[in-house]
Amino acid sequence: MLRIRRIKIEIVTEKSTMGFDNFFDAHMNIICSEKNTSGKSSIISGIYYGLGLEEIIGGRGYNVLTSAFKTKIKLEEEEYNVLESKIFLEISNGEEVITIFRPVKMKNRECNLMTIFHSNMDNIYNSNTKSEDMYVHLPNSATSNKGFFTFLESFLGLELPSVPGNDTKEKKLYLQLIFSSMLIEQKRGWADLFSGMPHFGIREPKKRVIEYLLNMDTLKNEKLKHNLKVREKDITDRWKNLYGNMVKELEKKSLLLTGINNKVEILEETRHPIKVVYQENNQVYSIGEYIDIKRNEYQNLIKLKPKSVDNFEELRIELIKIEEDITFYEEKIKEIKANANKEKISLNKLSNSLKLIQTDIVNNQDAKKLRNLGSQEGFDSFKDTCPTCKQQISDTLLVSQNLTKVMSIEDNIKHLKSQENLFIFAIEQKNKNINDFEEDVIKIENLLSKLYQLAKVTRNDIFAIDGSVSESIIYKKVELNKTIEELQKLKTEIDMNIEEFKRLSEEWKDYLTDLGNLPKNKFTSLDEKKINSLRDNFVSNLKAFGYRSSSDSDIDKVMISKDTYMPIIENFDLKFDSSASDHIRRIWAFTIALVQTSNKLNGNHPGLLIFDEPGQHSIVVEDMEAFFDRLKSNSASNQIIVGITIKETDTRNLVYKKIGDGWKGIVIRDRAFTPFK
């Protein structure tokens, strides 16, 4: 819980020290004045600022505060320069009292620095009072031990959860978001429900705040779903990357990966063993067998004499075979490059056609928008007329006596969209084919490089002097030895990768198990009860406040959307059916309904409501009195602070009556900031 106990604002000028210092009741408080610009909102803004929540007003730091805090302050019709200003805020969590000191304007102290005194305000300078400095509105101020929001969250016992962000990452449900549901400031606060809520990249922040305030189980379920989506993407991406990298490395050695593909699955060793094989002349060898074949070739070469003696014919036949292979692969490269060039030409044509189609789509959509808006502009396509030759458009090249109606703009857009999708798919396929061709060329060029070298050393052997060392045998031995070493290293990597596939398979199995264990219903029975209670409290408040945009029978049709948790009537947002004054009543009703429901059903609401100038749009005094009475009836477990101008006689009489009934009244006669004695 949070209770505001006292606020002290000090403003130092060249003439004197001015400011405001007052205590608050733990339940009902009214700050009132007969003038509009007497400083009520400045006091309330000072509370927000002291709590580090000034983003609800519309910004960070002292710039959100009025000029009286920063530049000039008026006293007896004279203006004085503000030399220094600071705010002290005494708060309680029901068990402990602390005082927060935050500067507004100080020469050697930034406004992001806050000091926490572990005592009430009167004792902050005692020698035995513990104090500590913290920072606010800087990175980690909601997570670091020295971050003020970290401290305030702990002090209030809120335990804010992490919730899904607009990206895949989770973000903290920050205090500023929570308090935007209960601190209604004068300028922005009456625009809509939670209108002062800052943007922190959280997905559906209003939903998350309501779920937290009401302590709904669905918040946990939403987090579970989000975590499962993150897990699914993580496992899928790791599997695809592992598979792609493994296939790419195996292709360099003409090896194939069997038993799996790039789609993650649960592996069963008995039914789907993962294998790496080499295929030649309809024969399939495991990688171990393939390594043995290469070792045998190497052993056979060792048995050969390393001299070029009496093997002229063998070398000549071998050279012919090598040159035939070179010719074959050179032609193969030419063929692949020719096919790649054809694909590139085709890709270029497809890309140009796609641009034309997309231009046609935009033009048709623009024409449709203008037509739907009532444009009388003479678009020829509206009249089924060719915009170039001005002749009637027909859907056939054959001469016909019957004029056939062409497609409407809507049908034409659908047709163009389907063509666009086909062209995009075709372009993706062309790009894939080109990439495959380029990879094939690289592999064959690597093979040719080895054949060129082998041909060279074989020719050297043929024309070598008898008794000289056979270069071809030595070259083959070196290449084979290198290949065997590479295959052995690759086999080790393959074994490791297969184990990684098995680990990912187990993770996938766990993920599917957790996915299956998700609650089948979005809401638990307790959640349903809380939503129904929120709805009943809201409707009851609307009726009490004289909501007039709908009849009583229609008000009973008001529901709380299970998608947004916002009030709706016949599936439309209630604000669209509200007059200006009823829009204000709607904000009253919903803000109070949240705390009512939280109090009744063990929610997380901190129990503080602040309304700055709730009598917007000339609310009648009877409804204002009903608003005050509803606040009073909920004040036993909550603290209420209302700032209001009492210029009208009826409103003034009502406010003084409430103060006379025991409400804490802070009546500002002229200006809130006066000289300290």
Residue pairs with C-beta under 8 A, 6 or more apart in sequence:
1 93
1 94
1 156
1 157
1 606
1 607
1 608
2 91
2 92
2 93
2 156
2 606
2 607
2 608
2 639
3 24
3 26
3 91
3 92
3 93
3 94
3 607
3 608
3 639
4 24
4 47
4 89
4 90
4 91
4 608
4 639
4 641
5 23
5 24
5 26
5 90
5 91
5 92
5 97
5 120
6 21
6 22
6 23
6 24
6 88
6 89
6 90
6 120
6 121
7 20
7 21
7 22
7 24
7 43
7 46
7 47
7 50
7 87
7 88
7 89
7 90
8 19
8 20
8 21
8 87
8 88
8 89
8 90
8 121
9 19
9 20
9 21
9 42
9 43
9 46
9 69
9 85
9 86
9 87
9 88
9 673
10 17
10 18
10 19
10 84
10 85
10 86
10 87
10 88
10 676
11 17
11 18
11 19
11 68
11 69
11 73
11 82
11 84
11 85
11 673
12 18
12 82
12 83
12 84
12 85
13 73
13 75
13 80
13 81
13 82
13 83
14 80
14 81
14 83
15 75
15 80
16 75
16 675
16 676
17 675
17 676
18 73
18 75
18 673
18 674
18 675
18 676
19 673
19 674
19 676
20 39
20 43
20 46
20 672
20 673
20 674
21 676
22 666
23 664
24 639
24 641
24 664
25 639
25 663
25 664
26 639
27 635
27 636
27 638
27 639
27 640
28 631
28 632
28 635
28 640
28 658
28 662
28 663
28 664
29 639
29 640
29 641
29 642
29 663
29 664
29 665
29 666
30 642
30 643
30 644
30 655
30 658
30 659
30 663
30 664
30 665
30 666
31 40
31 43
31 44
31 641
31 642
31 643
31 644
31 666
31 668
32 40
32 643
32 644
32 645
32 646
32 655
32 665
32 666
32 667
32 668
33 39
33 40
33 645
33 646
33 667
33 668
33 669
33 672
34 645
34 646
34 647
34 652
35 645
35 647
35 668
35 670
36 645
36 647
38 668
38 670
38 671
38 672
39 68
39 668
39 671
39 672
39 673
40 612
40 613
40 643
40 644
40 645
40 668
40 672
41 66
41 185
41 186
41 612
41 613
41 643
42 65
42 66
42 68
42 69
42 672
42 673
43 643
43 666
43 672
44 185
44 186
44 610
44 612
44 641
44 643
45 54
45 57
45 64
45 65
45 66
45 185
46 65
46 87
46 89
47 89
47 610
47 641
48 54
48 56
48 57
48 183
48 185
49 62
49 64
49 65
49 87
49 102
49 104
50 87
50 88
50 89
50 100
50 102
51 89
51 91
51 100
51 152
51 179
52 102
52 114
52 136
52 137
52 148
52 149
52 152
52 175
53 175
53 176
53 179
53 183
54 60
54 61
54 64
54 65
55 176
55 196
55 198
56 176
56 179
56 180
56 183
56 185
56 188
56 189
56 196
56 197
56 198
57 64
57 185
57 187
57 188
57 196
58 64
58 187
58 188
58 196
60 137
61 111
61 112
61 137
62 69
62 70
62 104
62 105
62 111
63 70
65 104
67 73
68 74
68 82
68 673
69 82
69 85
69 104
69 105
70 82
70 85
70 104
70 105
71 81
71 82
72 79
72 80
72 81
72 82
73 79
73 80
73 82
73 673
74 80
74 671
75 674
75 675
82 105
83 105
84 105
84 106
84 107
85 103
85 104
85 105
85 106
86 101
86 102
86 103
86 104
86 106
87 101
87 102
87 103
87 104
88 99
88 100
88 101
88 121
88 124
89 99
89 100
89 102
90 97
90 98
90 99
90 100
90 120
90 121
91 97
91 98
91 99
91 100
92 98
93 155
93 156
93 157
96 118
96 155
97 119
97 120
98 116
98 117
98 118
98 119
98 155
99 116
99 117
99 119
99 120
99 121
99 124
100 114
100 115
100 116
100 117
101 114
101 115
101 116
101 117
101 124
102 111
102 113
102 114
102 115
102 136
103 109
103 110
103 111
103 113
104 111
112 135
112 136
112 137
112 138
113 133
113 134
113 135
114 133
114 134
114 135
114 136
114 148
115 131
115 132
115 133
115 134
116 131
116 132
116 133
116 134
116 148
116 151
117 123
117 124
117 129
117 130
117 131
118 129
118 130
118 131
119 126
119 129
119 130
123 129
124 131
133 146
134 141
134 146
134 147
134 148
134 151
135 141
135 146
135 147
135 148
136 147
136 148
136 149
138 147
140 147
141 147
141 148
141 149
141 150
142 149
142 150
142 153
142 172
142 174
142 175
143 150
143 172
144 150
149 174
149 175
152 175
153 159
153 160
153 175
156 606
158 175
158 178
158 604
158 606
160 172
160 173
160 174
160 175
160 178
160 212
161 172
161 173
161 212
161 219
161 223
162 170
162 171
162 172
162 173
162 223
163 170
163 171
163 172
163 173
163 202
163 203
163 208
163 219
163 222
163 223
163 226
164 170
164 171
164 202
164 203
164 222
164 223
164 226
165 171
165 201
165 202
165 203
166 201
166 202
166 203
167 201
168 229
168 230
168 233
170 223
170 226
171 200
171 201
171 202
173 202
173 208
173 209
173 212
174 200
176 197
176 198
176 200
177 197
177 198
177 200
177 202
177 205
177 208
177 209
178 209
178 212
178 213
178 606
179 606
180 194
180 195
180 196
180 197
180 198
180 209
181 193
181 194
181 197
181 209
181 210
181 213
181 591
181 594
182 591
182 594
182 595
182 605
182 606
182 608
182 609
182 610
183 189
183 196
183 608
183 609
183 610
184 190
184 196
184 587
184 591
184 609
184 610
184 611
184 612
184 614
185 196
185 610
185 612
186 612
186 613
186 643
188 195
188 196
189 195
189 196
189 587
189 612
190 583
190 584
190 587
190 613
190 616
192 575
192 587
193 206
193 566
193 575
193 586
193 587
193 590
193 591
194 205
194 206
194 209
197 205
197 206
197 209
199 205
202 208
204 564
206 564
206 565
206 566
207 564
207 565
208 219
208 222
210 216
210 534
210 565
210 594
211 218
211 219
211 222
211 565
212 219
212 604
213 594
213 598
213 603
213 604
213 605
214 530
214 534
214 594
214 597
214 598
214 601
214 603
214 604
215 530
215 598
215 601
215 602
215 603
215 604
216 523
216 526
216 527
216 530
217 523
217 524
217 526
217 527
218 522
218 523
218 524
218 527
221 518
221 519
221 522
224 514
224 518
225 518
228 511
228 514
228 515
228 518
231 507
231 511
231 514
232 511
235 264
235 504
235 507
235 508
235 511
236 264
238 504
239 262
239 263
239 264
239 501
239 504
239 508
240 262
240 264
242 497
242 500
242 501
242 504
243 257
243 260
243 261
243 262
244 262
246 257
246 494
246 497
247 257
249 490
249 493
250 256
250 257
250 276
250 490
250 494
251 439
251 443
252 443
252 446
253 278
253 486
253 487
253 490
254 278
255 276
255 277
255 278
255 287
255 290
255 490
256 276
256 277
256 278
256 279
257 274
257 275
257 276
258 274
258 275
258 276
258 277
259 272
259 273
259 274
259 275
260 267
260 272
260 274
260 501
264 504
264 505
264 508
265 272
265 505
265 508
266 505
266 508
266 509
266 512
267 274
267 501
267 502
267 505
274 498
274 501
275 286
276 286
276 287
276 491
276 494
277 284
277 285
277 286
277 287
277 290
278 284
278 285
278 286
278 287
278 289
278 290
279 285
285 293
287 487
287 490
287 491
287 494
288 491
290 487
291 484
291 487
291 488
291 491
294 480
294 483
294 484
294 487
295 484
297 480
298 477
298 480
298 481
298 484
301 473
301 476
301 477
301 480
302 477
304 470
304 473
305 470
306 469
306 470
306 473
306 474
307 467
307 468
307 469
307 470
308 315
308 461
308 462
308 464
308 466
308 467
308 468
308 469
308 470
309 466
309 467
311 461
311 470
312 462
315 458
315 461
315 462
315 472
316 462
318 458
318 472
319 455
319 458
319 459
319 462
322 451
322 454
322 455
322 458
323 455
325 451
326 448
326 451
326 452
326 455
329 444
329 447
329 448
329 451
330 448
332 444
333 441
333 444
333 445
333 448
336 437
336 440
336 441
336 444
337 437
337 441
339 437
340 433
340 434
340 437
340 438
340 441
343 430
343 433
343 434
343 437
344 434
346 430
347 427
347 430
347 431
347 434
350 423
350 426
350 427
350 430
351 427
353 423
354 420
354 423
354 424
354 427
357 416
357 419
357 420
357 423
358 420
360 416
361 413
361 416
361 417
361 420
364 381
364 409
364 412
364 413
364 416
365 413
367 379
367 381
367 382
367 409
368 409
368 410
368 413
370 377
370 379
371 379
371 382
371 409
380 386
380 387
380 390
381 387
381 409
381 412
382 409
384 392
384 393
384 405
384 406
385 391
385 392
385 393
386 392
386 393
392 403
393 406
394 400
394 403
394 404
394 406
395 404
395 406
395 407
396 404
407 415
450 479
453 475
454 472
454 475
454 476
454 479
457 471
457 472
457 474
457 475
458 471
458 472
460 471
460 472
461 470
461 471
461 472
461 473
464 470
464 471
522 562
523 531
523 562
526 601
529 601
530 597
530 601
530 603
531 560
531 562
531 565
533 596
533 597
533 600
533 601
534 560
534 565
534 593
534 594
534 597
535 558
535 559
535 560
535 567
537 592
537 593
537 596
537 597
538 558
538 560
538 567
538 589
538 590
538 593
539 555
539 556
539 558
541 588
541 589
541 590
541 592
541 593
541 630
542 555
542 558
542 585
542 586
542 589
543 552
543 555
544 626
544 629
544 630
545 585
545 588
545 589
545 623
545 626
545 627
545 630
546 585
546 620
546 622
546 623
546 626
547 555
547 578
547 582
547 585
547 586
547 589
548 579
548 581
548 582
549 577
549 578
549 579
549 582
550 557
550 558
550 569
550 577
554 569
557 569
557 570
558 567
558 568
558 569
558 574
559 567
559 568
559 569
560 566
560 567
560 568
561 567
561 568
566 573
566 574
567 573
567 574
567 586
567 590
568 574
569 577
574 586
575 583
575 586
578 585
578 586
580 616
580 617
581 616
581 617
581 618
581 619
583 617
584 614
584 616
584 617
584 619
585 619
585 623
588 611
588 614
588 627
588 630
591 609
591 611
592 609
592 630
592 631
592 634
594 605
595 605
595 607
595 609
595 634
595 638
596 634
597 603
598 604
598 605
599 605
599 607
599 634
599 637
599 638
605 638
607 637
607 638
607 639
608 638
608 639
608 641
609 631
609 638
609 639
609 640
609 641
610 640
610 641
610 642
610 643
611 640
611 641
611 642
611 643
612 642
612 643
613 643
613 644
613 645
614 624
614 627
614 642
614 644
615 624
615 644
615 645
615 651
619 627
621 648
621 650
621 651
621 654
624 651
624 654
625 654
628 642
628 654
628 658
631 640
631 642
632 640
632 658
632 663
634 640
644 651
644 655
645 651
646 652
646 655
646 656
655 665
656 665
658 665
659 665
659 667
